[in-house]
Every structure is written in structure tokens, then in C-alpha cells.
């Protein structure tokens, strides 16, 4: 049975290898060294993925959390397959920053702090497509965030909110961006921003405990799954 499953996993790997991005050009293989450890990891992960074929019978239907796990595994295998093909010159290795730039190119990104904008910019996200919302997107949300806010401060805060909203609309129009993404920390301000951006702009969101500690590979993995 193990031999049969191993063969099935091999066939799944071959099928995955045939799915290519439109922009990819396959080149003639050159001499190289097989990364046997990486290939072993791929085989192991494919066998784990193949288990879903059996556990999901007879309909092969996956619930959302199951589909998320399954697709994340497939994406991970695909990336590793591309690494092996790149070792033999069949594919060009994609620079992490170039891939991040491509994945974020169609998004207007809203975040809560200038420091977070700097982090994203270092990952090669276009800074012109990032809006720092130092205040919530509505005055009511500001009152939730700070219920003891003096009445006399509301006017200036409302102006700041208006500037942020105008900045969002201007950049979306300027760059032709239909998609909006909120990148925020998992705190009260971040949660309020995410909820309101979902209401106003149908935004997707990334919420993390420590955004300043985010690395390019981690961000790339998240972007591939949103």
C-alpha cells in the first residue's frame, strides 16, 4: 500500500509541475545537483496532501478551514518545485521582493503607523500605494477608540479623517486600484480599522501581533493566501 501511495504522490507532483504561470518560460535543463532533501520534503508533503483525497471521499468537498490548509500545502509544494526547476535552469528564480511587488501591485494598502509603511516599503511594496491612517475612518470609531475624547477635539479629528478618506480615494483613482488591503496589528485600533475598511471598501485584511517583526518571506506567504 505504501508503494502505491508513493507512486500516486509522484504522479501528483508531476501534475503540479505542469501548472505554470502565464509569464513563465520553460528553458532547456542544464547540468545541476538534485536537492535530495528538498525533494524528500516535497514527497512527504504530497503524501500528506494526498490523504485528503481519501478523507474527503466520496464528494471530495472541503470546508473552508480544510480548504485553507490544503491549498496552503499545495502552494508550498509548488514553490518548492519551482526551486528545484530553478536549480536546473528550467525556471528563473523569482526574487522575493519582485514577487511581493507583483502580488501587491493591484492593492491600495491602508495601515495604522508610519513605521509599518516603512516595513512594507522595505519589502518592495510601492510606498505611493500605501495610506497611513493615523486615525480611524469615521468619527464614531474614534469615539469608540477614545471614549473620553474632549468635545473640542472632535472638529480637528474629523478633518484628519476627511484627509485620510480623500487620500484613499485619490490614490485608488490615480493608480486604478480596485482592491483594498488593511495591514495592521492585532490591537483595538487595528481591529476597528479593519472592520470599517471592510464596510467602506470591501477591504481584505492582514492582522498580526507584531508587524514590525514581519519578514519578507512571511509577508509573501500571507499575500499568496489572501
C-alpha positions in Angstrom: 0.0 0.0 0.0 2.8 2.4 0.8 4.4 1.8 -2.6 1.1 2.6 -4.3 0.6 5.7 -2.3 4.2 6.8 -3.0 3.6 6.3 -6.8 0.4 8.3 -6.5 2.2 11.1 -4.8 4.8 11.1 -7.6 2.0 11.5 -10.1 0.6 14.4 -8.2 4.0 16.0 -8.2 4.2 15.6 -11.9 0.7 17.2 -12.3 1.7 20.1 -10.1 4.8 20.6 -12.1 2.7 21.1 -15.3 0.8 24.0 -13.8 2.7 27.1 -14.8 2.2 30.8 -14.5 1.4 32.6 -17.8 4.6 34.7 -17.6 6.9 31.7 -17.1 9.1 30.4 -19.9 10.5 26.9 -19.5 14.1 26.6 -20.6 16.2 23.6 -21.6 17.6 21.9 -18.4 21.2 22.5 -17.7 23.6 20.4 -15.5 22.9 20.6 -11.8 22.7 18.8 -8.5 19.4 17.4 -7.2 18.5 18.9 -3.8 17.5 15.5 -2.4 16.5 16.9 1.0 14.1 19.4 -0.7 12.7 16.7 -3.0 12.2 14.5 0.1 10.2 17.2 1.8 8.1 17.6 -1.4 7.3 13.9 -1.5 6.4 13.9 2.2 4.1 16.9 1.9 2.4 15.5 -1.2 1.7 12.2 0.6 0.1 14.3 3.4 -2.0 16.2 0.8 -2.9 13.0 -0.9 -4.5 11.9 2.4 -7.2 14.5 1.8 -8.2 12.6 -1.4 -9.2 9.6 0.8 -10.6 11.5 3.8 -12.8 13.7 1.6 -14.4 10.8 -0.2 -16.9 10.4 -1.8 -17.6 14.1 -2.6 -14.0 15.4 -2.1 -15.7 18.5 -0.6 -13.5 20.5 1.8 -14.8 23.0 4.4 -13.2 26.5 4.5 -10.6 25.7 7.1 -9.8 22.4 5.4 -9.5 24.0 2.0 -7.2 26.7 3.5 -4.9 24.0 4.9 -5.0 22.0 1.7 -4.3 25.0 -0.6 -1.6 26.3 1.6 0.1 22.9 1.3 -0.3 22.9 -2.5 1.2 26.4 -2.8 4.1 25.4 -0.6 4.8 22.3 -2.7 4.5 24.4 -5.9 7.1 26.9 -4.6 9.5 24.1 -3.7 9.0 22.5 -7.2 9.9 25.8 -8.8 13.1 26.0 -6.6 14.2 22.6 -7.9 13.4 23.5 -11.5 15.4 26.8 -11.0 18.4 24.8 -9.8 18.5 23.2 -13.3 17.8 26.5 -15.1 14.4 25.4 -16.3 12.8 28.4 -14.5 14.3 31.6 -13.3 14.3 32.0 -9.6 11.9 34.8 -8.6 13.3 37.4 -6.3 11.2 37.7 -3.1 10.9 41.4 -3.4 9.9 41.2 -7.1 7.2 38.7 -6.2 5.9 40.8 -3.3 5.8 43.8 -5.7 3.8 41.9 -8.2 1.3 40.5 -5.6 0.7 43.9 -4.0 0.6 45.9 -7.3 -3.2 45.9 -7.6 -3.8 46.9 -3.9 -4.3 50.2 -2.1 -2.8 49.3 1.3 -4.0 51.0 4.5 -2.0 50.7 7.7 -2.0 52.4 11.0 1.5 53.7 11.6 4.3 55.3 9.5 6.7 52.6 10.9 4.5 49.9 9.3 4.7 51.8 6.0 8.5 51.7 6.2 8.4 48.0 6.8 6.2 47.3 3.8 8.3 49.7 1.6 11.4 47.7 2.5 9.6 44.6 1.2 9.3 46.4 -2.2 5.7 47.4 -1.8 5.1 50.7 -3.7 5.0 53.4 -1.0 2.8 55.6 -3.2 0.1 52.9 -2.8 0.2 52.9 1.0 -2.0 55.2 3.1 -1.2 55.7 6.8 -4.4 56.1 8.7 -3.3 57.7 12.0 -7.0 58.0 12.9 -10.0 55.7 12.4 -12.0 56.0 9.2 -15.1 57.5 10.9 -15.7 59.8 13.9 -17.8 57.2 15.6 -14.9 54.8 15.5 -12.7 57.4 17.0 -15.1 57.8 19.9 -15.0 54.0 20.4 -11.2 54.1 20.4 -11.1 57.0 22.8 -14.5 57.4 24.6 -13.1 60.3 26.8 -12.1 62.4 23.9 -12.8 66.1 24.6 -15.6 67.6 22.6 -13.4 70.5 21.3 -11.0 68.0 19.7 -13.6 66.4 17.5 -13.5 69.1 14.8 -9.8 68.7 14.1 -10.0 64.9 14.2 -12.9 64.9 11.8 -10.7 67.0 9.4 -7.9 64.4 9.7 -10.4 61.6 9.0 -11.5 63.5 5.9 -7.9 63.9 4.7 -7.4 60.1 5.1 -10.6 59.2 3.2 -9.7 61.7 0.4 -6.1 60.2 0.2 -7.6 56.7 -0.1 -10.0 57.7 -2.9 -7.3 59.8 -4.7 -4.8 57.0 -4.7 -7.3 54.4 -5.8 -8.3 56.7 -8.8 -4.7 57.7 -9.6 -3.4 54.2 -9.8 -6.6 52.5 -10.9 -6.8 50.3 -7.8 -9.9 48.3 -7.3 -8.6 46.2 -4.4 -8.0 47.5 -0.8 -5.9 45.7 1.8 -5.5 46.7 5.5 -2.3 45.7 7.2 -2.5 46.3 10.9 -1.5 44.9 14.3 -4.0 42.8 16.2 -4.9 45.6 18.7 -8.0 47.7 19.2 -7.1 50.3 16.7 -6.2 47.7 14.1 -9.4 45.8 14.6 -11.5 48.9 14.3 -9.7 50.0 11.1 -10.1 46.5 9.5 -13.8 46.4 10.3 -14.5 49.8 8.9 -12.4 49.3 5.8 -14.3 46.2 5.1 -17.6 48.1 5.3 -16.4 51.1 3.3 -14.1 49.5 0.7 -14.8 45.8 0.9 -11.2 45.5 2.1 -9.2 42.4 2.7 -7.0 42.4 5.8 -3.8 41.1 7.4 -3.8 41.3 11.2 -0.6 40.4 13.1 0.6 40.5 16.7 4.0 42.1 15.8 4.0 43.8 12.4 7.5 45.4 12.9 8.9 41.9 13.2 7.4 40.7 10.0 9.9 39.3 7.4 9.6 39.3 3.6 9.1 35.5 3.3 6.3 35.6 5.9 4.6 38.5 4.2 4.9 36.8 0.8 3.3 33.7 2.2 0.5 35.7 3.7 -0.1 37.6 0.4 -0.3 34.3 -1.5 -3.1 33.1 0.8 -5.4 36.2 1.0 
